[in-house]
Structure formats: structure tokens, C-alpha cells
Amino acid sequence: VREPDGLALSSRNAYLSASDRQRAGALFAGLSAAKALVDKGERRVSVLLDAAVAEIAGRVDRIDYLEVRAADDLKPIETIDRPAVMLVAAFVGGTRLIDNLRLG
């Protein structure tokens, strides 16, 4: 479930300042960039991660993790050959935010 601006719905959002909330939108932007590539046929996880990092890095204070895992068992994968999920955790200000998006 998402806020109207795309931010994942979370009680942690209350800790974000107005400027931090704007920066937090980078998480969904990164996930969405990766999904757009998958929708166009890209299957290499390394390429998807690079696209997500390009959107997220520099807008958040620290990326805790950014991974693509198989949707059914959450095991790491290198190629999107079955339903997958991209997962991200990052710090914006002092707030740790998490988000995810299904791929494939």
C-alpha cells in the first residue's frame, strides 16, 4: 500500500521532515526504474540493480540493502527467470525505510 506520492505506507513516515519525505521518494523511483526495464525484457539482475542505484544513490543518506530475490522463497537470483521481488532498505535522515516491488 502506498501514499499518494508513491512512498510506502508506514508509521515511520511520520519521522520524516518535508525535505526528507521528498528524498524518500527515491526508493520507489529506483524500484520503478528496475521494473520498467523488466517490463521491456531485461532479465539480468545486475542491470536492474544498477538502474535502481542510479535513482536512489545521492538522494538517501545510506542504502542498507538493495537486492533481487525469487518471490516464492526469497533466495538470491542472478536472472529474472521466475517471479521476483526487489527489496530495498535505506536511511533518509535518521529514519530507516523499507520498500519492495514485484518483478517479472
PyMOL commands that set and color helices and strands:
alter all, ss='L'
color gray80, all
select helices_A, chain A and resi 11-15+18-39+45-56
alter helices_A, ss='H'
color red, helices_A
select strands_A, chain A and resi 62-70+84-92+95-103
alter strands_A, ss='S'
color yellow, strands_A
deselect
rebuild
show_as cartoon
